Structures are given as structure tokens and as C-alpha cells.
């Protein structure tokens, strides 16, 4: 998912996911070309629908960070469950930055808000044109590989528990998270070289504009980078996620069946030890089920638009000028944005403990909000009672 704008000649061309989508803009002669129906639909999706999804995603991922950081959510977790839990926290941070960068692109990457072809100063709109694609794709790749890393770790923990006890721990978790972040940054460095700023003197004032960078000026290198990004950023993670998810689903069903059989055969004398073990199993199943649902929605919402973008880009160049493909591209970008904003809803639906923690936080906030009112009301009552005692005269006995 790329928000990448560029200007060619006199008209504005928005590149989103590498697709050139034309929106109306003033030409050099001042004429205004009327937008077509497909262009109106595209602009509505980008400026209205994706805007709302980004705002919801920012709020949802912030709530994910707050709830997942609660100690009560990790109190019943074992070492390997905590490792997956830390991965969910890192994924919430990465998804949050995806929504933030996509939100800025909605404001500065469409229509006249992007500043047109030239800029009177080196402002944020020009910086956005130059580097927004690299920034947003860095966080997208980070979220992709964080999901893949958690899937592999969870597969090892569930299907190879003896080996997992030797591998998975705090050191492994921190090292894998750092490696994913650094790898995502390094692999997206060429995207920051696709464009470069240029300026011209227009008789007393200097105008700045976007010019093709070293990567765009070398089509062979750009094509090789595109294939490498597709392989390491889409194809390999997709294979890893599908394999791990199938294994996790089978393991979860087997574990559920085993618990049911054990509970039936369990004598009453060993009920306490069994309850303790079941709490640990429920914690592991809760993490596993959450990760399974995240992987399913990631494969359904994120991967198909990426495959469409890549194969259409390398199969033919004429398809970019068709309105049907541009509208389909806009819908695909919307689905990808939903993927990075949806985890809060998934957690609330799938994870019972997450819902309980969220409920307790809301109750605490409501109690804190009502406590000043209660104190003031109580103070008023005590004062009125004191005044009543002081003003009512003593009636003598007859």
C-alpha cells in the first residue's frame, strides 16, 4: 500500500500502490478538466472512507496498546505466551503508525491539497511527496513480518513444545522484534531514492518540485528491487502464514478435544491441579486463537490487493489507464487499510480476557469521573446536616 504522488506535465497523478490514478487539477494554462464518474468514486474512497478507517484504526490501536499493556492480562501467561503477547504489542505499534502515515496521505496526497506541481518552499507537502511511500511501506513490511514471526513462534510453541522451551524466551522475543524492525527499515531504503527534490529560479523566487531519483532513473534496478520486494515482502510471508495457520488450527482443535476427554475422565480428587493446568491451557489457546484470526484477515484483506498490484504492474502497462482497474485498486487499498485498523475489533470478538480487561478499564474511568461529583454531593449533605443541628432550637418539656 503506497501513498505516492507525482506530477507529470500539467496534471496531477496520484500513485497509490504504484497505480496512477488521475484526479482533477489545474493545468499550467489554468484550465480545469472535469472528473469522470470513476474518478469521483476513487476520490470519495480515499478522502472519505479511508479517512474514517484511519481515524478508527488510530483509536483502536491506541486502545490495543493500553489493554495489552495491562499486567492483569499477562498474569496467567507462561513464558511462551508472554512472548506472543509482546509480539501483539509490537504489532499494535506498527499498525498504529501505518494508520497515521495513511491519514497524512489522505490529507496531503490527493487533489489540490498536495500543493500542485511546484512549491514555493520546501514544505511538508513536498516532503510527503518525496518520502511518504518509503515511510508507510516500512511500517507495512514491519507489520507483515511481525505477524509472520509470531506465527512461526506460535507454531514452534504448540507443535514442538520441547524445542520451544529451549528457544523461545525474552531474549528470542526481543531479538526477533529488533531484527524485524531493522530489516524493514533497511529493505525500504531504496524507496527513499525513487524521487529527489529539484528547484528552479523563476526570476527572484525559487520553486521546488519532485524529480525522478536514482532508482527511477534506472528501470532495470527498479524492476529487480520490485521483484525482490514481492518475494521477501509478500510471497515468503504468505507461504509462512498459510503453513503456520493450518498447523495452528489443527493443533487448537486437537488440544480442545484432548481437554474435553481429560475433563470427563478426571477424578474429583485431582480437580485443583487440573484447574491450574487448564488455566494455562486456556491462556495458550486464547493467544493461539487470536493469532489465527489475525492471520486469516491479513491473508484475506492485505495479500490479494498486493498480488493484484504487482502482477498488473508487470503484466501490462495499459491497464493503469482503465477506470475499472483504478476503482478496483482503490477498493483494494481500502481493504488493506481496514486490515491495519481491525485488530481491536478482532480482539474484542475473539479474546474473552481482552474484553474483560477493557471492561475493567472503562469501569475505572467511569468511577474516577464520578468520584468528584460524589465527594461534592457528600460534602454538601454533611454541611446541611450540621446547619440543621445548629439552627433547630431545643423544645423544653412541659
C-alpha angles and dihedrals in degrees: 000000000000131000099196124153128191136167123229116187113315103336133072118246120189116209111202114170088352093301120127108226118179122224125178116271136157115271125222090267092052097250119139119218112215114242120245124232092260091051090053090052092049094049091047091053093049100040100036114020100035089043091058092044091052093051091049090047093052092052093043095050091047089054089048090056092048096047097040090050092059112112092218089066091058100038094097096039126109124220096273093045090052089053091057090044092056088051090056090052091051090048090053090053093049093046090048091057091046090057092045094051091044089051092054089049091054090056099040106024104062133072122323093342089080091068099249126254100320134031129211090216140018092265134161093271090060091046089050092054091050104044111012093095092055094046098048094043090051091059092041092054089046091054091046095053094039087058091046092048092051090048093053092045092050091047090054092046094050103034099032105029097161093054091042092059089059096044112029117073143107094297093050092047096050093044093049093048093049091046092052093049095047092044092051092051095046095046092053096050091098089059089064087058096055092090137023134191121255132181137199133196111241099187107296098348131070122227123201126209141165118266129185110271131217093282095052092045089059107056094180093056091044091052092049090049090049091054092045091051091049091051099045099029102041117006100046095042090047092054091045093049095048093048094046094044094052091050092047093050091051092046092048092052091047092049092050092051091047092051091051092051092046094050091053094050095039114115118225094244093065095044095110095055090044092053091052092050091046091055089057091046091050090051091051092046091049092055092043094050091048091052092046092055092046090053093048094052091043091055093045100043106029109031102053095056090048092051090047092050095049101045094042090050094053099033100057140348098211094069091073090068095055118100093216093059093046092053090046088050091053091050090049091052089050091053091050091051090050089053092060093044100044104072094090091058091046092051091050092050100041107028114065093185090053090054092049092050090048090050092050091051091051091049091051091050091049091049092050091048092051098042096081090051092049092048093050092047092049091048091052092051094050091049093051090049091053092049091050091053091049099047103041108092124225113256111218120226118255 
